[in-house]
Amino acid sequence: MLVVMTVMVFFDVAMAAAIGATLAVYSYTWDSSNRLEVDRVIPEGEDTVTYRIKGPIFFATQPILLSLFTEEVIAKDPKDVILFLQDAEILDWSGQQALKTLYERIESCGKAVALSSLSPSSKSQMEKNSSLWYGCVFLEIEQVDEEDLALQSLGTATLQKENSEDESKISTLFCWGQQS
């Protein structure tokens, strides 16, 4: 802020506004790139690892995300890998590229990979580039009524039936894309 005021006093307001906007962009990028977190969860007795990715995924976090998943780390994982993205936001094309590169890296190590629980904005962003995601497996768990289950599209599998006081609910697993 002091820099912007100084430029405004000694030069002009337009130059100060441009410098202020540029500094704000750099500040936001730096701040956002330090908020990426990845937690590794392996439930007891299961042959699945879940990586919970939190934070923004975009051009500034791309190298950080990819450096966390080396071939040595992936080789130690069980055969099924889930990338849980509920708390992650894919902000731009390079974020999508990073996620696709990560998906292919895990898959090339002989692991079965699935992307799970995308936020609505990330899903919308990825749908715009649907050809990039051809062949990828997406998982989404959703609560549906038993009556609505008959209306679901092909590719839906029932995971587990739960009885509640009001009505029976069924957890459903949706898979989009071609499974390899």
N, C-alpha and C positions, 0 to 999 in steps of 0.2 A: 504494500500500500504506500509505503514511503517512497519507493521508486517511482510509482505512478504519479504521486503528487509532485515529485521533483521534476519529472519530465514535463508535466503540465505547466509548471511555473516557468521553466527555462525554454521550452519549445512551444508545443501547442496541445490542445485538448484531444484532437484526433489521434496524434501519435501516442499520447498517454493512454487513450482508450485501447488502441491496438496492442500496446505493450502490456497493459493490464489484462486483457483477454488472453494473450499468449502465456503470461505467467500463471493465470488461473488454469489453463489447460494443462500445463506442465505439472502444476501442483496437484490437480485432480488425478492425472495419470500416475504420478509417483505414489500418491496416497492409496489409490485403488490397487496398484500392483502389489502392495504390501499386505493386502487383505485376503489373499488366496490361501486356503487351508485344505489339507487332504488328510483324512483319518482312515486308517486301515482297520477293518473289523472282520474277524474270522470267528463265527459262532462255534462253540464246542460241538464236536461230532459231525460237523458238516464239511463237505468238500467244496465250499464256496467262500470267496473273499469279496467283501463289499468295500469299495473305496467311496467314502462320503466326501464329495468335493464341495467346498463352500467358498463363496466369493465370486467376483467377476472374472470371466474368461474372455480376454481380448488381447490385442497386440502386445500389451505390456506384460501380461502374465503368461503368454505362450511359452517363452523359454523356461520359465520357472516350472510350469506344469509338466512339460516334457522332460525336464531334468530330474524330476522326482520319480519317473517311471523308467529306470534303466533296464536293460535286458537281464541283468543280474537280479534285480528286485523282482521282476516279473517271473523269472525262472523259479523262484522260491514259492510262488503263489500256487494255491490249489487249481484244479483244471477249470473251474467256473469262476468268472470275474464279473462283478456287477459294478458299474460306475453310477453311483447314486447322486443325482444332480438336483435334488429338491432345493437346496440352498445355494445353488450356483446360477449365475446369469450369463448367458452367452450374448455378448454385446456387439460383435462385429464378425466380418468374414474370417479374419485371422483366428478368432476364437473358435469358430467352426472348424477351420483347418487344423488347429491344435488338437481338438477333440477327435477329429477323424484320424489324424496321425497317431494319436494315442491308441485309438480303437484298433487300427491296423497293426501297430507295434505289439499289442497284447495278443492279437489274433495270430500274428506271425510266429509267436512263441508256442503255438499249439494250444492256446487257451480258448474257451468259449466265452465271448464277451457280450454283454448287454448294457445298454444305456437305460437308466431307470429314472422315473419321477421328474421329468422335465417341467420347469415352470412354464406357465402359459406364454410368457413373452419369448422364452428361449425356443419353445416349440414353434411359435409363429415365425421366428427368425430362421429356424431350420427348414420349415416348410417352403420358404421362398427359394431355397437351394436344395430341393428334394432329390435331385439327381446325384448330389454329393453323397447322400445317405443311402443310396440303393444298395441293398445287401446287408445293411446293418440291422441288428435286432434291438428293438425298443420295448421296454416293459413298462406297463402302467397298471397299477392296482387301483381298482375302483369299486365302490359299494354299489350294487344294483339290486332292484327288487327281483323276486323270482319271476314275476309276470314279464318283466322287461328282458329277462334272460333269453326268452324265445325270439326276441327282436334283434338280438346281437348278431353282428356279421360273422362270417367264417373266420377262422383263425383264433377263436375265443375258446379258452379252456377253463373249466371250473377248478379252482384251487382248493377251496375249503368252504363248507357250509357252516354258517354261524346262526344260532337261534337267539333272537332277541325277544323282549316282551311284546313289542309292537307287531313285528312281522319278521319273516325269515329273510335274511340277507345272504348274498353269495359274493365272495371275493372272486374277482375275475382277473385273469392275466391276459393282456392284449399284446400281441406281437406284430409289429409292422416290419416290412422288409423281407427279404429272402434270407432264410437261414442257411448257413453253409454246413 
